[in-house]
Amino acid sequence: MSITKEKKSELIAAYKTSDKDNGGSAAAQVAVLTERIRNLTQHMKNNHKDEHSKRGLLMMVNRRKRLLAYIKKHSVADYEDLIKKLGLRK
C-alpha cells in the first residue's frame, strides 16, 4: 500500500530540480504524491468502504493539486513537462 524507501528515492532522483534537492522541491513532492495516490487508488478499488483511507486519498489529491498550481504559477513550461512525465491530465 505504501511506497518503499527505494521507490521514493528513485522518484526524488528522477524529479529533483537541483543537485542539492533532497525531495523538497514541488516537482519531487508531486511525483511522490502521485505514486502514493496510485497505490491508494488500487487499495480503494478493493476496499471501497474504507472511509479513513478515502479521506487520506482526497487530502493527498488536494495537496498535489495545490503544488501543481504553485508550479504552474511560477513556470508554465515546467508544469507542462511535469504533468506529461507523470501522465496526469490538466
N, C-alpha and C positions, 0 to 999 in steps of 0.2 A: 504494500500500500504506500509506504513512504519511499523516498528515493535514497539510494545508498550514498555514502560519503564520496565514493569513487565517481559515481554518476554526477553528483553535484560539482565536484572538482573539474570534471570534463566540460560540463556546461559553462562554468565560470571561465575556464581557459579558452573556450571557443568564442565567448561573447564579451570578454573583457575589453575595455576601451584603452587601457594603457598597461605598461609593464608592471606598474605598482598596484594595479587594481586587483583586489582580493575578493571580489564579488559584491562590492558596494555600489558599483555603477548601476544606473537604472536598467541598462540593457541586460546586464548579468542577472539582476533581480527578476526581470521579466522572463528570462529564459528558465530560471529555476522554478518560478511560479508556474510557468506553462507546463513543465514536466510534472509538477505536483498536481496541477489541475487535471491533467490527462489521467494520471493514476487514480485520483479520487473519482473521476467520472466513471472509470471502469468499476470501481467499488460500488458506486451508486446504481449502476445498471443491475447488479446482483442483489443489492440491499436497498431497495427503493424506499423502505420505511425508516431508514436511519436518519432521523431528523437532525441529530447533532452533527453528523458528517455533512449533511446538506448545508447547514449554516456555515460550517467551515469552508465548504466549497464556494459558497456565494461570497464570503468575505475575501477569499483569495482572488476570485474573478474581479471583484471590485477594486482590490489593491492593484492588480495587474492593469486594469482599465485606467486608474489614476496615474500609474507610472508611464503607460503608453501616451497618455495625454501630455504629461510632462516632457517626454522625449519629442513628441510632435510639436510642442510649443517652441522648443529650442532648436530643433533641426528636422525639417520635414523629410529630407533625404535619408537621414539615419533611421527615422521612423519607418519609412517605406522599405528600406533594406531589412530592418529587423522583422517586420511582420511577414515579409517574403521568406526569410530564412526559417522562421518558426512555423510557417504555414497557417497564419492567422488571417482572418478577414478584417476589413476595416470597420 
